[in-house]
């Protein structure tokens, strides 16, 4: 009988030891996991497309830089990359150049989504707009690269679409080397499909 008691006590002692070892291993695993997550969590989430919105951060930093820029005295020049005012004034003639349809694949939350747009350019100088038509291949190339860098969730909203339209105008004027006098007046998306 004493042999049986000793075996039972030894077994209970081993169980107690196993529970302590398991508890320590669990705590260490959690500590290592949280530590590794602190250093790699955000990059991994961003890679998968589940990270925090970058627009919120850039909006906060952008407002600070805009406030500091207002303090500096800047000469009043017509904005090069904003739509020209009065595009539809009766006094102004409008001339169009077609960039055509563009289709890009965007990554969104681990899936491939598509953005399909048709782009039209408008300007006020017929001779300049004819010259822009010669640059359509360069414009298409630059826009494809630019559009592939967009965030699908942002361009799927009305505000995001308008922001993209204005950024597209800026990008096109950069591609063609526009000046305040000779530039594209505005850009229109005559078709805009997100899937």
N, CA, C and O atoms as a DFTB+ gen file, in Angstrom:
780 C
 N C O
     1  1       0.812      -1.183       0.000
     2  2       0.000       0.000       0.000
     3  2       0.865       1.262       0.000
     4  3       0.518       2.255      -0.638
     5  1       1.999       1.220       0.721
     6  2       2.855       2.396       0.760
     7  2       3.487       2.660      -0.604
     8  3       3.761       3.810      -0.946
     9  1       3.722       1.594      -1.391
    10  2       4.251       1.788      -2.746
    11  2       3.236       2.519      -3.625
    12  3       3.599       3.387      -4.418
    13  1       1.967       2.159      -3.475
    14  2       0.915       2.820      -4.269
    15  2       0.792       4.284      -3.888
    16  3       0.600       5.128      -4.764
    17  1       0.898       4.609      -2.612
    18  2       0.805       5.989      -2.141
    19  2       1.967       6.797      -2.703
    20  3       1.777       7.936      -3.127
    21  1       3.171       6.223      -2.712
    22  2       4.338       6.919      -3.237
    23  2       4.190       7.184      -4.733
    24  3       4.573       8.253      -5.207
    25  1       3.637       6.223      -5.485
    26  2       3.436       6.400      -6.919
    27  2       2.414       7.513      -7.172
    28  3       2.613       8.346      -8.057
    29  1       1.323       7.529      -6.400
    30  2       0.289       8.565      -6.564
    31  2       0.868       9.934      -6.236
    32  3       0.609      10.895      -6.961
    33  1       1.655      10.048      -5.148
    34  2       2.259      11.325      -4.771
    35  2       3.251      11.792      -5.839
    36  3       3.310      12.983      -6.144
    37  1       4.019      10.880      -6.403
    38  2       4.978      11.233      -7.453
    39  2       4.248      11.712      -8.703
    40  3       4.680      12.665      -9.351
    41  1       3.136      11.048      -9.044
    42  2       2.347      11.446     -10.213
    43  2       1.746      12.824     -10.006
    44  3       1.765      13.651     -10.917
    45  1       1.209      13.082      -8.809
    46  2       0.634      14.397      -8.524
    47  2       1.718      15.472      -8.550
    48  3       1.470      16.585      -9.014
    49  1       2.898      15.158      -8.066
    50  2       4.003      16.118      -8.090
    51  2       4.398      16.424      -9.532
    52  3       4.686      17.578      -9.853
    53  1       4.419      15.412     -10.415
    54  2       4.741      15.631     -11.833
    55  2       3.671      16.467     -12.506
    56  3       3.993      17.324     -13.329
    57  1       2.364      16.235     -12.168
    58  2       1.279      17.044     -12.735
    59  2       1.453      18.500     -12.346
    60  3       1.310      19.388     -13.186
    61  1       1.760      18.754     -11.081
    62  2       1.960      20.124     -10.613
    63  2       3.104      20.783     -11.340
    64  3       3.018      21.956     -11.705
    65  1       4.166      20.052     -11.552
    66  2       5.319      20.576     -12.265
    67  2       4.941      20.893     -13.718
    68  3       5.357      21.927     -14.241
    69  1       4.158      20.021     -14.384
    70  2       3.752      20.224     -15.768
    71  2       2.874      21.455     -15.906
    72  3       3.009      22.195     -16.881
    73  1       1.982      21.695     -14.961
    74  2       1.109      22.861     -15.006
    75  2       1.943      24.132     -14.876
    76  3       1.688      25.106     -15.584
    77  1       2.922      24.142     -13.994
    78  2       3.792      25.307     -13.813
    79  2       4.597      25.558     -15.087
    80  3       4.707      26.700     -15.533
    81  1       5.155      24.508     -15.674
    82  2       5.927      24.654     -16.913
    83  2       5.042      25.178     -18.038
    84  3       5.453      26.055     -18.798
    85  1       3.839      24.647     -18.143
    86  2       2.903      25.111     -19.179
    87  2       2.533      26.571     -18.971
    88  3       2.461      27.325     -19.942
    89  1       2.300      26.986     -17.751
    90  2       1.946      28.375     -17.459
    91  2       3.098      29.300     -17.828
    92  3       2.882      30.347     -18.439
    93  1       4.318      28.923     -17.463
    94  2       5.486      29.748     -17.790
    95  2       5.678      29.814     -19.305
    96  3       5.964      30.884     -19.842
    97  1       5.525      28.687     -19.998
    98  2       5.675      28.666     -21.461
    99  2       4.618      29.541     -22.120
   100  3       4.913      30.234     -23.094
   101  1       3.401      29.520     -21.608
   102  2       2.319      30.340     -22.173
   103  2       2.623      31.823     -21.990
   104  3       2.477      32.606     -22.929
   105  1       3.039      32.209     -20.800
   106  2       3.356      33.612     -20.527
   107  2       4.511      34.080     -21.409
   108  3       4.459      35.177     -21.965
   109  1       5.543      33.267     -21.540
   110  2       6.676      33.634     -22.400
   111  2       6.256      33.756     -23.856
   112  3       6.691      34.675     -24.551
   113  1       5.416      32.839     -24.324
   114  2       4.943      32.898     -25.710
   115  2       4.149      34.174     -25.961
   116  3       4.331      34.829     -26.987
   117  1       3.278      34.525     -25.037
   118  2       2.502      35.764     -25.183
   119  2       3.399      36.990     -25.172
   120  3       3.205      37.914     -25.962
   121  1       4.385      36.999     -24.273
   122  2       5.295      38.140     -24.201
   123  2       6.091      38.285     -25.493
   124  3       6.252      39.395     -26.000
   125  1       6.585      37.187     -26.022
   126  2       7.341      37.224     -27.282
   127  2       6.431      37.649     -28.428
   128  3       6.836      38.439     -29.281
   129  1       5.216      37.135     -28.455
   130  2       4.271      37.502     -29.523
   131  2       3.926      38.980     -29.502
   132  3       3.913      39.631     -30.546
   133  1       3.645      39.517     -28.313
   134  2       3.331      40.942     -28.221
   135  2       4.535      41.798     -28.575
   136  3       4.400      42.831     -29.230
   137  1       5.722      41.361     -28.136
   138  2       6.935      42.106     -28.473
   139  2       7.191      42.130     -29.967
   140  3       7.516      43.175     -30.531
   141  1       7.046      40.980     -30.608
   142  2       7.251      40.914     -32.058
   143  2       6.175      41.715     -32.787
   144  3       6.463      42.368     -33.790
   145  1       4.958      41.669     -32.300
   146  2       3.861      42.423     -32.924
   147  2       4.082      43.919     -32.840
   148  3       3.712      44.659     -33.751
   149  1       4.685      44.368     -31.747
   150  2       4.947      45.794     -31.586
   151  2       5.923      46.297     -32.638
   152  3       5.821      47.440     -33.085
   153  1       6.877      45.444     -33.040
   154  2       7.867      45.860     -34.022
   155  2       7.445      45.589     -35.463
   156  3       7.875      46.294     -36.375
   157  1       6.614      44.583     -35.675
   158  2       6.276      44.210     -37.052
   159  2       4.792      44.298     -37.371
   160  3       4.410      44.109     -38.525
   161  1       3.951      44.577     -36.400
   162  2       2.506      44.544     -36.608
   163  2       2.014      45.512     -37.669
   164  3       1.301      45.104     -38.586
   165  1       2.376      46.786     -37.566
   166  2       1.883      47.783     -38.510
   167  2       2.371      47.533     -39.941
   168  3       1.578      47.635     -40.876
   169  1       3.662      47.206     -40.138
   170  2       4.083      46.918     -41.512
   171  2       3.366      45.714     -42.117
   172  3       3.032      45.715     -43.302
   173  1       3.132      44.685     -41.299
   174  2       2.451      43.505     -41.819
   175  2       0.998      43.848     -42.151
   176  3       0.493      43.451     -43.201
   177  1       0.319      44.587     -41.260
   178  2      -1.066      44.992     -41.540
   179  2      -1.134      45.879     -42.785
   180  3      -2.050      45.734     -43.594
   181  1      -0.187      46.782     -42.944
   182  2      -0.178      47.638     -44.120
   183  2       0.041      46.822     -45.387
   184  3      -0.566      47.105     -46.420
   185  1       0.903      45.811     -45.316
   186  2       1.166      44.954     -46.464
   187  2      -0.089      44.202     -46.882
   188  3      -0.358      44.035     -48.072
   189  1      -0.853      43.750     -45.893
   190  2      -2.083      43.004     -46.171
   191  2      -3.219      43.945     -46.545
   192  3      -4.218      43.507     -47.115
   193  1      -3.082      45.240     -46.230
   194  2      -4.121      46.200     -46.560
   195  2      -5.121      46.399     -45.432
   196  3      -6.227      46.886     -45.666
   197  1      -4.743      46.025     -44.196
   198  2      -5.653      46.159     -43.071
   199  2      -5.183      47.205     -42.069
   200  3      -5.759      47.315     -40.987
   201  1      -4.160      47.968     -42.397
   202  2      -3.591      48.939     -41.472
   203  2      -4.482      50.155     -41.320
   204  3      -5.503      50.267     -41.998
   205  1      -4.104      51.076     -40.427
   206  2      -4.883      52.301     -40.246
   207  2      -4.820      53.150     -41.501
   208  3      -3.895      53.031     -42.303
   209  1      -5.808      54.001     -41.658
   210  2      -5.863      54.866     -42.830
   211  2      -4.691      55.825     -42.816
   212  3      -4.483      56.542     -41.837
   213  1      -3.928      55.845     -43.888
   214  2      -2.792      56.746     -43.989
   215  2      -3.253      58.170     -44.224
   216  3      -2.547      59.115     -43.873
   217  1      -4.418      58.337     -44.808
   218  2      -4.932      59.672     -45.090
   219  2      -5.123      60.490     -43.838
   220  3      -4.931      61.706     -43.867
   221  1      -5.509      59.841     -42.703
   222  2      -5.709      60.581     -41.463
   223  2      -4.393      61.160     -40.977
   224  3      -4.348      62.306     -40.530
   225  1      -3.307      60.372     -41.059
   226  2      -2.008      60.867     -40.635
   227  2      -1.532      61.987     -41.545
   228  3      -1.063      63.022     -41.072
   229  1      -1.654      61.780     -42.856
   230  2      -1.154      62.795     -43.783
   231  2      -1.990      64.055     -43.713
   232  3      -1.476      65.149     -43.947
   233  1      -3.283      63.924     -43.392
   234  2      -4.116      65.108     -43.257
   235  2      -3.665      65.924     -42.056
   236  3      -3.650      67.153     -42.117
   237  1      -3.292      65.252     -40.953
   238  2      -2.832      65.961     -39.771
   239  2      -1.521      66.674     -40.054
   240  3      -1.364      67.844     -39.704
   241  1      -0.578      65.984     -40.682
   242  2       0.705      66.608     -40.972
   243  2       0.566      67.642     -42.074
   244  3       1.285      68.641     -42.074
   245  1      -0.335      67.426     -43.005
   246  2      -0.538      68.372     -44.097
   247  2      -1.081      69.686     -43.599
   248  3      -0.707      70.736     -44.122
   249  1      -1.965      69.671     -42.587
   250  2      -2.523      70.907     -42.092
   251  2      -1.461      71.726     -41.372
   252  3      -1.479      72.956     -41.423
   253  1      -0.530      71.042     -40.699
   254  2       0.533      71.761     -40.022
   255  2       1.437      72.447     -41.036
   256  3       1.826      73.599     -40.842
   257  1       1.773      71.747     -42.115
   258  2       2.623      72.369     -43.131
   259  2       1.880      73.457     -43.875
   260  3       2.495      74.435     -44.300
   261  1       0.557      73.316     -44.050
   262  2      -0.223      74.357     -44.715
   263  2      -0.268      75.601     -43.843
   264  3      -0.213      76.715     -44.364
   265  1      -0.366      75.439     -42.517
   266  2      -0.370      76.584     -41.621
   267  2       0.950      77.322     -41.680
   268  3       0.969      78.553     -41.683
   269  1       2.066      76.589     -41.726
   270  2       3.365      77.245     -41.793
   271  2       3.564      77.914     -43.147
   272  3       4.229      78.945     -43.237
   273  1       2.995      77.337     -44.198
   274  2       3.127      77.922     -45.532
   275  2       2.333      79.216     -45.641
   276  3       2.722      80.117     -46.384
   277  1       1.215      79.323     -44.904
   278  2       0.410      80.536     -44.960
   279  2       1.166      81.713     -44.365
   280  3       1.007      82.849     -44.812
   281  1       1.999      81.440     -43.342
   282  2       2.745      82.508     -42.686
   283  2       3.765      83.131     -43.628
   284  3       4.055      84.321     -43.509
   285  1       4.306      82.373     -44.545
   286  2       5.293      82.887     -45.483
   287  2       4.582      83.652     -46.591
   288  3       3.530      83.233     -47.074
   289  1       5.157      84.755     -46.980
   290  2       4.562      85.567     -48.036
   291  2       4.911      84.956     -49.381
   292  3       6.072      84.961     -49.791
   293  1       3.909      84.432     -50.063
   294  2       4.125      83.832     -51.375
   295  2       3.551      84.756     -52.438
   296  3       2.500      85.364     -52.234
   297  1       4.228      84.864     -53.561
   298  2       3.685      85.708     -54.623
   299  2       2.399      85.098     -55.159
   300  3       2.259      83.877     -55.236
   301  1       1.471      85.954     -55.525
   302  2       0.175      85.504     -56.034
   303  2       0.295      85.191     -57.525
   304  3       0.216      86.086     -58.367
   305  1       0.483      83.924     -57.834
   306  2       0.512      83.462     -59.211
   307  2      -0.716      82.611     -59.434
   308  3      -1.248      82.036     -58.485
   309  1      -1.172      82.520     -60.657
   310  2      -2.293      81.607     -60.878
   311  2      -1.854      80.182     -60.557
   312  3      -0.773      79.757     -60.963
   313  1      -2.681      79.455     -59.838
   314  2      -2.278      78.088     -59.480
   315  2      -2.107      77.233     -60.725
   316  3      -3.004      77.136     -61.562
   317  1      -0.952      76.623     -60.827
   318  2      -0.613      75.859     -62.014
   319  2      -1.417      74.579     -62.132
   320  3      -1.755      74.157     -63.238
   321  1      -1.726      73.956     -61.003
   322  2      -2.316      72.638     -61.078
   323  2      -3.734      72.570     -60.542
   324  3      -4.240      71.477     -60.288
   325  1      -4.368      73.675     -60.370
   326  2      -5.785      73.697     -60.003
   327  2      -6.591      73.942     -61.275
   328  3      -6.090      74.549     -62.222
   329  1      -7.837      73.472     -61.299
   330  2      -8.660      73.767     -62.479
   331  2      -8.776      75.275     -62.697
   332  3      -8.916      76.040     -61.743
   333  1      -8.719      75.683     -63.938
   334  2      -8.845      77.101     -64.246
   335  2     -10.273      77.552     -63.951
   336  3     -11.226      76.834     -64.256
   337  1     -10.425      78.731     -63.362
   338  2     -11.787      79.216     -63.124
   339  2     -12.468      79.558     -64.438
   340  3     -11.813      79.944     -65.406
   341  1     -13.760      79.417     -64.465
   342  2     -14.553      79.824     -65.621
   343  2     -14.358      78.979     -66.851
   344  3     -14.398      79.502     -67.965
   345  1     -14.145      77.675     -66.688
   346  2     -13.948      76.815     -67.851
   347  2     -15.172      76.876     -68.762
   348  3     -15.050      76.762     -69.981
   349  1     -16.334      77.053     -68.176
   350  2     -17.549      77.073     -68.989
   351  2     -18.113      78.469     -69.199
   352  3     -19.301      78.616     -69.487
   353  1     -17.275      79.503     -69.058
   354  2     -17.724      80.849     -69.405
   355  2     -18.044      80.905     -70.890
   356  3     -17.374      80.272     -71.706
   357  1     -19.078      81.671     -71.230
   358  2     -19.471      81.801     -72.643
   359  2     -18.370      82.481     -73.451
   360  3     -18.269      82.277     -74.660
   361  1     -17.545      83.289     -72.787
   362  2     -16.481      84.017     -73.480
   363  2     -15.313      83.117     -73.877
   364  3     -14.552      83.447     -74.787
   365  1     -15.171      81.990     -73.201
   366  2     -14.016      81.132     -73.444
   367  2     -14.385      79.957     -74.335
   368  3     -15.389      79.276     -74.127
   369  1     -13.542      79.744     -75.332
   370  2     -13.711      78.552     -76.159
   371  2     -13.055      77.384     -75.454
   372  3     -12.081      77.551     -74.720
   373  1     -13.599      76.197     -75.682
   374  2     -13.043      74.996     -75.075
   375  2     -12.630      74.025     -76.173
   376  3     -13.350      73.809     -77.147
   377  1     -11.450      73.449     -75.983
   378  2     -10.936      72.450     -76.906
   379  2     -10.576      71.216     -76.082
   380  3     -10.033      71.329     -74.983
   381  1     -10.882      70.050     -76.620
   382  2     -10.725      68.813     -75.862
   383  2      -9.672      67.907     -76.497
   384  3      -9.453      67.926     -77.708
   385  1      -9.044      67.131     -75.660
   386  2      -8.128      66.081     -76.103
   387  2      -8.511      64.822     -75.326
   388  3      -8.724      64.866     -74.115
   389  1      -8.594      63.717     -76.032
   390  2      -8.994      62.462     -75.400
   391  2      -7.766      61.638     -75.043
   392  3      -6.925      61.337     -75.890
   393  1      -7.686      61.282     -73.762
   394  2      -6.614      60.400     -73.305
   395  2      -7.051      58.958     -73.501
   396  3      -6.230      58.085     -73.779
   397  1      -8.338      58.714     -73.356
   398  2      -8.883      57.382     -73.572
   399  2      -9.173      56.660     -72.276
   400  3      -9.184      57.247     -71.194
   401  1      -9.404      55.378     -72.420
   402  2      -9.784      54.532     -71.290
   403  2      -8.542      53.921     -70.650
   404  3      -7.643      53.438     -71.338
   405  1      -8.510      53.952     -69.327
   406  2      -7.404      53.375     -68.577
   407  2      -7.962      52.364     -67.585
   408  3      -8.962      52.631     -66.918
   409  1      -7.321      51.209     -67.486
   410  2      -7.732      50.159     -66.562
   411  2      -6.524      49.761     -65.738
   412  3      -5.492      49.367     -66.282
   413  1      -6.656      49.868     -64.395
   414  2      -5.563      49.491     -63.512
   415  2      -6.071      48.539     -62.442
   416  3      -7.234      48.594     -62.040
   417  1      -5.184      47.669     -61.989
   418  2      -5.479      46.738     -60.903
   419  2      -4.887      47.313     -59.625
   420  3      -3.715      47.685     -59.584
   421  1      -5.718      47.382     -58.571
   422  2      -5.289      47.903     -57.279
   423  2      -5.466      46.829     -56.221
   424  3      -6.454      46.095     -56.235
   425  1      -4.520      46.736     -55.311
   426  2      -4.638      45.781     -54.213
   427  2      -5.486      46.401     -53.107
   428  3      -5.294      47.560     -52.740
   429  1      -6.431      45.610     -52.578
   430  2      -7.287      46.087     -51.493
   431  2      -7.628      44.920     -50.587
   432  3      -8.364      44.014     -50.976
   433  1      -7.091      44.946     -49.378
   434  2      -7.344      43.916     -48.369
   435  2      -7.066      42.515     -48.886
   436  3      -7.864      41.598     -48.693
   437  1      -5.947      42.363     -49.534
   438  2      -5.514      41.059     -50.003
   439  2      -6.162      40.604     -51.299
   440  3      -5.888      39.494     -51.757
   441  1      -7.009      41.422     -51.902
   442  2      -7.670      41.055     -53.152
   443  2      -7.311      42.085     -54.229
   444  3      -6.928      43.214     -53.922
   445  1      -7.440      41.685     -55.466
   446  2      -7.193      42.591     -56.579
   447  2      -8.512      43.229     -56.986
   448  3      -9.480      42.539     -57.305
   449  1      -8.536      44.565     -56.970
   450  2      -9.711      45.320     -57.387
   451  2      -9.318      46.113     -58.631
   452  3      -8.131      46.262     -58.921
   453  1     -10.301      46.619     -59.363
   454  2     -10.016      47.315     -60.615
   455  2     -10.618      48.710     -60.627
   456  3     -11.691      48.956     -60.077
   457  1      -9.903      49.600     -61.259
   458  2     -10.357      50.964     -61.498
   459  2     -10.278      51.191     -62.997
   460  3      -9.220      51.047     -63.610
   461  1     -11.414      51.548     -63.573
   462  2     -11.474      51.816     -65.009
   463  2     -12.014      53.226     -65.180
   464  3     -13.114      53.539     -64.724
   465  1     -11.230      54.079     -65.841
   466  2     -11.662      55.456     -66.066
   467  2     -11.412      55.838     -67.519
   468  3     -10.533      55.299     -68.193
   469  1     -12.210      56.778     -67.965
   470  2     -12.002      57.383     -69.276
   471  2     -11.722      58.851     -69.029
   472  3     -12.488      59.523     -68.338
   473  1     -10.627      59.359     -69.587
   474  2     -10.133      60.702     -69.277
   475  2     -10.234      61.612     -70.491
   476  3      -9.840      61.245     -71.598
   477  1     -10.768      62.802     -70.263
   478  2     -10.828      63.863     -71.272
   479  2     -10.127      65.093     -70.702
   480  3     -10.273      65.401     -69.519
   481  1      -9.375      65.789     -71.533
   482  2      -8.683      67.010     -71.133
   483  2      -9.351      68.192     -71.814
   484  3      -9.795      68.086     -72.958
   485  1      -9.422      69.304     -71.122
   486  2     -10.003      70.502     -71.715
   487  2      -9.007      71.647     -71.567
   488  3      -8.337      71.777     -70.543
   489  1      -8.922      72.470     -72.602
   490  2      -8.053      73.646     -72.601
   491  2      -8.701      74.755     -73.399
   492  3      -9.743      74.555     -74.024
   493  1      -8.081      75.935     -73.378
   494  2      -8.669      77.099     -74.042
   495  2      -7.935      77.517     -75.309
   496  3      -8.403      78.402     -76.026
   497  1      -6.799      76.900     -75.597
   498  2      -6.000      77.266     -76.770
   499  2      -5.972      76.073     -77.723
   500  3      -5.433      75.016     -77.394
   501  1      -6.555      76.252     -78.900
   502  2      -6.660      75.154     -79.853
   503  2      -5.289      74.633     -80.274
   504  3      -5.089      73.421     -80.358
   505  1      -4.355      75.522     -80.537
   506  2      -3.023      75.115     -80.961
   507  2      -2.333      74.302     -79.854
   508  3      -1.690      73.291     -80.140
   509  1      -2.462      74.734     -78.606
   510  2      -1.855      74.025     -77.491
   511  2      -2.485      72.647     -77.320
   512  3      -1.776      71.670     -77.079
   513  1      -3.801      72.558     -77.441
   514  2      -4.479      71.281     -77.259
   515  2      -4.114      70.299     -78.373
   516  3      -4.082      69.092     -78.136
   517  1      -3.841      70.792     -79.577
   518  2      -3.347      69.916     -80.648
   519  2      -1.974      69.368     -80.283
   520  3      -1.677      68.202     -80.543
   521  1      -1.132      70.216     -79.674
   522  2       0.185      69.753     -79.236
   523  2       0.049      68.722     -78.117
   524  3       0.834      67.777     -78.048
   525  1      -0.937      68.898     -77.242
   526  2      -1.167      67.948     -76.148
   527  2      -1.589      66.595     -76.716
   528  3      -1.208      65.559     -76.172
   529  1      -2.362      66.584     -77.788
   530  2      -2.780      65.321     -78.407
   531  2      -1.573      64.494     -78.843
   532  3      -1.626      63.265     -78.831
   533  1      -0.480      65.167     -79.228
   534  2       0.742      64.443     -79.590
   535  2       1.410      63.797     -78.379
   536  3       2.174      62.843     -78.522
   537  1       1.118      64.320     -77.179
   538  2       1.722      63.801     -75.954
   539  2       0.852      62.747     -75.262
   540  3       1.178      62.324     -74.152
   541  1      -0.230      62.320     -75.881
   542  2      -1.136      61.360     -75.242
   543  2      -0.431      60.062     -74.833
   544  3      -0.720      59.564     -73.745
   545  1       0.466      59.485     -75.624
   546  2       1.148      58.272     -75.144
   547  2       1.928      58.500     -73.843
   548  3       1.902      57.649     -72.954
   549  1       2.611      59.622     -73.725
   550  2       3.347      59.929     -72.489
   551  2       2.375      60.167     -71.332
   552  3       2.639      59.765     -70.198
   553  1       1.256      60.821     -71.626
   554  2       0.247      61.070     -70.596
   555  2      -0.337      59.749     -70.114
   556  3      -0.484      59.536     -68.911
   557  1      -0.671      58.862     -71.048
   558  2      -1.239      57.553     -70.669
   559  2      -0.260      56.762     -69.808
   560  3      -0.651      56.173     -68.800
   561  1       1.002      56.748     -70.199
   562  2       2.024      56.031     -69.425
   563  2       2.134      56.599     -68.008
   564  3       2.121      55.852     -67.030
   565  1       2.242      57.910     -67.910
   566  2       2.354      58.543     -66.599
   567  2       1.123      58.311     -65.737
   568  3       1.240      58.105     -64.529
   569  1      -0.054      58.343     -66.349
   570  2      -1.288      58.124     -65.587
   571  2      -1.419      56.681     -65.120
   572  3      -1.900      56.435     -64.014
   573  1      -1.005      55.731     -65.936
   574  2      -1.061      54.333     -65.506
   575  2      -0.188      54.101     -64.273
   576  3      -0.596      53.420     -63.333
   577  1       1.003      54.668     -64.288
   578  2       1.887      54.551     -63.126
   579  2       1.262      55.251     -61.921
   580  3       1.258      54.705     -60.818
   581  1       0.739      56.447     -62.125
   582  2       0.124      57.232     -61.056
   583  2      -1.104      56.526     -60.480
   584  3      -1.266      56.460     -59.261
   585  1      -1.958      56.004     -61.340
   586  2      -3.189      55.360     -60.873
   587  2      -2.920      54.058     -60.132
   588  3      -3.667      53.700     -59.221
   589  1      -1.857      53.340     -60.512
   590  2      -1.507      52.097     -59.810
   591  2      -1.090      52.347     -58.367
   592  3      -1.062      51.410     -57.569
   593  1      -0.770      53.568     -58.018
   594  2      -0.334      53.897     -56.660
   595  2      -1.486      54.360     -55.774
   596  3      -1.264      54.701     -54.612
   597  1      -2.701      54.380     -56.292
   598  2      -3.840      54.889     -55.534
   599  2      -4.396      53.846     -54.579
   600  3      -4.204      52.645     -54.767
   601  1      -5.089      54.325     -53.550
   602  2      -5.742      53.469     -52.567
   603  2      -7.179      53.224     -53.017
   604  3      -7.943      54.172     -53.199
   605  1      -7.549      51.956     -53.197
   606  2      -8.861      51.610     -53.719
   607  2      -9.991      52.138     -52.834
   608  3     -10.996      52.634     -53.344
   609  1      -9.832      52.036     -51.519
   610  2     -10.892      52.491     -50.609
   611  2     -11.140      53.989     -50.767
   612  3     -12.280      54.441     -50.661
   613  1     -10.089      54.759     -51.018
   614  2     -10.244      56.205     -51.168
   615  2     -10.910      56.576     -52.490
   616  3     -11.806      57.420     -52.510
   617  1     -10.492      55.965     -53.584
   618  2     -11.057      56.343     -54.884
   619  2     -12.470      55.818     -55.073
   620  3     -13.138      56.177     -56.043
   621  1     -12.935      54.973     -54.162
   622  2     -14.293      54.446     -54.252
   623  2     -15.336      55.406     -53.695
   624  3     -16.532      55.175     -53.869
   625  1     -14.911      56.479     -53.028
   626  2     -15.843      57.455     -52.479
   627  2     -15.942      58.658     -53.410
   628  3     -15.075      58.868     -54.258
   629  1     -17.003      59.443     -53.247
   630  2     -17.167      60.640     -54.072
   631  2     -16.031      61.632     -53.836
   632  3     -15.469      62.185     -54.782
   633  1     -15.697      61.852     -52.556
   634  2     -14.621      62.787     -52.229
   635  2     -13.292      62.289     -52.785
   636  3     -12.496      63.074     -53.301
   637  1     -13.056      60.990     -52.678
   638  2     -11.832      60.413     -53.209
   639  2     -11.741      60.533     -54.716
   640  3     -10.662      60.749     -55.267
   641  1     -12.882      60.392     -55.383
   642  2     -12.915      60.525     -56.848
   643  2     -12.564      61.944     -57.259
   644  3     -11.807      62.146     -58.208
   645  1     -13.108      62.932     -56.550
   646  2     -12.812      64.331     -56.872
   647  2     -11.348      64.654     -56.564
   648  3     -10.694      65.369     -57.323
   649  1     -10.842      64.131     -55.462
   650  2      -9.432      64.323     -55.128
   651  2      -8.550      63.696     -56.203
   652  3      -7.545      64.281     -56.604
   653  1      -8.922      62.517     -56.664
   654  2      -8.164      61.851     -57.726
   655  2      -8.212      62.653     -59.020
   656  3      -7.210      62.732     -59.731
   657  1      -9.353      63.246     -59.334
   658  2      -9.482      64.054     -60.559
   659  2      -8.526      65.245     -60.503
   660  3      -7.834      65.540     -61.478
   661  1      -8.493      65.917     -59.373
   662  2      -7.600      67.081     -59.236
   663  2      -6.132      66.646     -59.258
   664  3      -5.294      67.319     -59.858
   665  1      -5.823      65.532     -58.611
   666  2      -4.442      65.028     -58.625
   667  2      -4.047      64.600     -60.039
   668  3      -2.891      64.749     -60.436
   669  1      -5.006      64.068     -60.794
   670  2      -4.748      63.678     -62.184
   671  2      -4.426      64.904     -63.025
   672  3      -3.524      64.861     -63.861
   673  1      -5.152      65.993     -62.815
   674  2      -4.856      67.246     -63.519
   675  2      -3.433      67.695     -63.207
   676  3      -2.687      68.082     -64.107
   677  1      -3.062      67.643     -61.940
   678  2      -1.710      68.026     -61.547
   679  2      -0.682      67.127     -62.217
   680  3       0.317      67.613     -62.746
   681  1      -0.916      65.834     -62.199
   682  2       0.037      64.876     -62.778
   683  2       0.193      65.100     -64.284
   684  3       1.309      65.057     -64.804
   685  1      -0.908      65.337     -64.979
   686  2      -0.840      65.559     -66.427
   687  2      -0.064      66.832     -66.737
   688  3       0.773      66.844     -67.639
   689  1      -0.336      67.902     -65.996
   690  2       0.391      69.150     -66.235
   691  2       1.884      68.991     -65.935
   692  3       2.714      69.637     -66.576
   693  1       2.231      68.137     -64.967
   694  2       3.646      67.859     -64.710
   695  2       4.265      67.083     -65.869
   696  3       5.387      67.365     -66.289
   697  1       3.519      66.098     -66.384
   698  2       4.038      65.260     -67.474
   699  2       4.337      66.089     -68.711
   700  3       5.367      65.893     -69.356
   701  1       3.442      67.018     -69.050
   702  2       3.615      67.784     -70.292
   703  2       4.424      69.055     -70.092
   704  3       4.620      69.814     -71.042
   705  1       4.896      69.301     -68.881
   706  2       5.716      70.486     -68.627
   707  2       4.934      71.773     -68.781
   708  3       5.402      72.711     -69.425
   709  1       3.760      71.828     -68.202
   710  2       2.878      72.989     -68.337
   711  2       3.433      74.207     -67.612
   712  3       4.254      74.095     -66.701
   713  1       2.964      75.360     -68.037
   714  2       3.271      76.638     -67.390
   715  2       1.943      77.291     -67.032
   716  3       0.897      76.830     -67.489
   717  1       1.955      78.358     -66.222
   718  2       0.678      79.007     -65.894
   719  2      -0.081      79.514     -67.118
   720  3      -1.309      79.597     -67.094
   721  1       0.626      79.848     -68.166
   722  2      -0.039      80.353     -69.375
   723  2      -0.477      79.229     -70.315
   724  3      -1.538      79.310     -70.935
   725  1       0.331      78.197     -70.416
   726  2       0.054      77.091     -71.341
   727  2      -0.077      75.809     -70.529
   728  3       0.919      75.201     -70.135
   729  1      -1.331      75.407     -70.283
   730  2      -1.577      74.215     -69.482
   731  2      -2.972      73.688     -69.752
   732  3      -3.791      74.328     -70.412
   733  1      -3.214      72.502     -69.221
   734  2      -4.549      71.922     -69.302
   735  2      -5.427      72.654     -68.297
   736  3      -5.038      72.828     -67.142
   737  1      -6.601      73.079     -68.728
   738  2      -7.499      73.831     -67.850
   739  2      -8.181      72.923     -66.836
   740  3      -8.334      73.296     -65.673
   741  1      -8.592      71.737     -67.266
   742  2      -9.272      70.822     -66.356
   743  2      -9.262      69.419     -66.947
   744  3      -8.976      69.225     -68.128
   745  1      -9.577      68.455     -66.106
   746  2      -9.635      67.043     -66.486
   747  2     -11.013      66.537     -66.119
   748  3     -11.548      66.869     -65.062
   749  1     -11.587      65.725     -67.008
   750  2     -12.891      65.117     -66.724
   751  2     -12.780      63.609     -66.817
   752  3     -12.129      63.069     -67.711
   753  1     -13.427      62.940     -65.875
   754  2     -13.593      61.492     -65.957
   755  2     -14.964      61.271     -66.576
   756  3     -15.983      61.449     -65.908
   757  1     -14.999      60.885     -67.849
   758  2     -16.283      60.681     -68.513
   759  2     -16.826      59.280     -68.259
   760  3     -17.979      58.993     -68.581
   761  1     -16.007      58.411     -67.686
   762  2     -16.445      57.105     -67.191
   763  2     -15.565      56.778     -65.988
   764  3     -14.360      57.029     -65.998
   765  1     -16.186      56.213     -64.952
   766  2     -15.448      55.907     -63.727
   767  2     -16.090      54.663     -63.108
   768  3     -17.201      54.724     -62.581
   769  1     -15.385      53.546     -63.176
   770  2     -15.931      52.282     -62.663
   771  2     -14.932      51.686     -61.686
   772  3     -13.748      51.560     -62.000
   773  1     -15.410      51.319     -60.497
   774  2     -14.589      50.585     -59.527
   775  2     -15.235      49.238     -59.297
   776  3     -16.448      49.147     -59.110
   777  1     -14.425      48.188     -59.311
   778  2     -14.947      46.821     -59.090
   779  2     -14.051      46.097     -58.130
   780  3     -14.303      44.937     -57.805
